[in-house]
Amino acid sequence: MTLSTLLAFALTFFVFAASPGPDNFTIFTRTVSGGLKAGIAYGLGTVTGILVFLTLGLAGLSYAAEALAPYMVFIRLSGAIYLIWMGVSLWFSNPAKTPEDDVKASRGSLLKTYLTSVALNIGNPKMPLFYLAILPNVAATGVSLAGYAELVLIILAVEFVVIGFYAGIALKARALSTSAIVMRRMNRAAGAIMAATGVAILSNR
């Protein structure tokens, strides 16, 4: 795969990944409410979903995605409902908790956070459209195993930057949560965004 092709893919994917949207908002809010590990867990789920679609797209299995569309919708809706539940729970969470307490409390839910992110991304009908638009240009003459590895590395590098950016901003906001009043406001703001994201996903079927 030529350098110009890889650079074009990297730029296109960066714009796609870095644009404000449900995933990046949720990475931010999960970091604010549960600490860095929670934000990274959601980010890893996003990356997993992206790599699944990349693999299916390059393998020419888009028809499989169409056949599984009803199940993907169910998976996506389940993830959205859980996102709303997390937002509501965060809204009513104990404002007396310190950020360190939230980190400890979130360890048991990291897997759920990750799986929710995977579900929302795999069930996202816009994901196949992105790859259907970009992959024909990238894989016009086919993609070797080495080329596939190059694309995966680009995706991982871009997502590392994007997740790090949103999580970093959230950590700075989290550092300001030094009182119960500030923590309550932060929790409610994060919970409202998280629940609104879930509602938006449900209404955008």
N, C-alpha and C positions, 0 to 999 in steps of 0.2 A: 504494500500500500504506500502510495507516494506521500511525501511530507506535506505537500499542499492539500491533499485530501484529508489528512489527519488534522491539520491546522483548521481547515474549514469545519470539520466535524466538531473539534474542540470549541471553536468560537460559537457555533450554533447551539451546541449542548450547554455551554456556559450561560448563554442568554436564556435558554429554556429553564435551566436549573436555578439560576440566581433570581429570576423574576419573583416578586412577592406573590405568594399564593398560599393555599391551605397547608401544604407541607412545611413551608418555611415559617409560616405563622405558628404552626403547632410545635415545630422545633424550638422556637423562641419561648412559647408559653410553657412547654414541658420543662425547659431549662430553668425558667423563672420559678416554677412551682415545685419541681422535683430535683433540681440540681443538674450538673453537667451530664451525669450518667443517663438521666432520663431523656435529655435532649439528644444525646448521641444514640440511644436505643431507638428513638423514633427515626433519626437520620439513617441508621443502618437498615431499618425496614424500608425506607424510601429507596435506598440503593439496591436492596434486594429486588424490589418490584421492577426497577429500571433494568436490571440485568436479566430478569426473566423475560421481559419484552424484547430486549436486544437479542437474546438467544433465540427466541421464537421467530423473530423477524428475519434473522440471518439464516435460520434453518428452513425458512419458507413455510412455517407452520401457522400463518395467519388464519387459515381456515379453521384450525383447532380453537383459536381464540374466539372466532365467530360461533362455533358450535357450543362453546362453554359460556357464551354471553349471559344466559339466564343465571347460571351459578355465580358468575363474576359479579353480577348485579347484587345478588344476595350477600355475597362476601363483603362488597363495598358498603351496603346498607348496614350490615352488622357492625362494621368498623365505625361508621358514622354515628350509630346509636351509642356505641361505647365511648366515642369521643364526646358526645353530649353528656353522657353520664359522668365522665371525668370532669368536664367543665362545671356541671352542677355541684359535684362533690367538692371541687376546689372553691367554689363560691361560698359554700357553707363550712369550709374547713376552719380549724382552730387557729385564729390569728395570733395566738400566743406562742405558736411554734417558732422556733428559730430556723434559719436556713439549714443548719446542720441536722436538725430533727427531721426536716423534710427529706433530706438526702437519705437518711437511714430508713425512713418510712417508705421511700420509693423503691428500695432495692427489690422487694418482693413483687413489684408490678412492672419491672423492666421488661420481662418477657411479654407481658400483655401489651405494653406500649409498643414493643417491636412488632408483634403480630398484628396489632391494629394498623400500624403503618403499612405493613406488607399487604394487608387486606384492602386498604383504601387505594393503594397504588395498583395492585393487580386488578381490582375491580373498576379502575378509572377508565372510562371509554375514550378519553382524550389521549391516553398513552399510546395505543396502537396507531392513532392518526398521526402522531408525531413521528413515529418510526416509519410509517408508510410513506411519509413525505420526505424523510431524510435518507433512509437506507438505500433506496434505488440509486441515489447519487454516489453514496459511499461504496456500495457493493455492486456497481454496474457490471463488473467483470468477475464477480465472485469474491469471497473473502476466505483466505487461508486461515489455518489455526493461529499462525503468527499474527495475521491481521486482526483476528478476533481478540487476541490477547492485547493488542495495541489499543483497540477500542475500549476494552474493559479498563485498562490502565488510565486512559484519558477520563473515563467516567469517574473512576475512583479518585483521581487527582482533582477534578472539578468539584465533586461532591465534598471532598475533604476541605476545600477552600470555602464552599458555600455553607456547609454545616458549621464549620469553625467560625465563620463570620456571624451567622445568626445566633449561635450559642454564645459567642463572645460578647455580643451586645446584651444578651439576656443576663449573662453573668455580671456585667457592670450594673445593670438595673437591679439585679438581685442583691448586690453589695450595698445598695441604698436601703435595703429592708432591715433597718436596725431597730425598729420599734413595732409594737403590736399594731398600731394604727396604720403605719406604712405597709406592713405585711398584709393586713386585711385588704387594703386598697389594691395592692399588687395581686393578691390571690383572686379578688373579684374581677379585676381587669383581665387577668390571664384566663380565668374561668369563663368569662363572658365571650372572649375571643374564641376559646376552644369550643364552647357550645355553639356559638354562631357558625363556626366552621363546619361543625357536624350538621347543623340545620341546612346550611348552604349546599352541602353534599347531598342531603336527602332531597332537597327541592330541585336539584340539578340532575335528576336521573336521566 
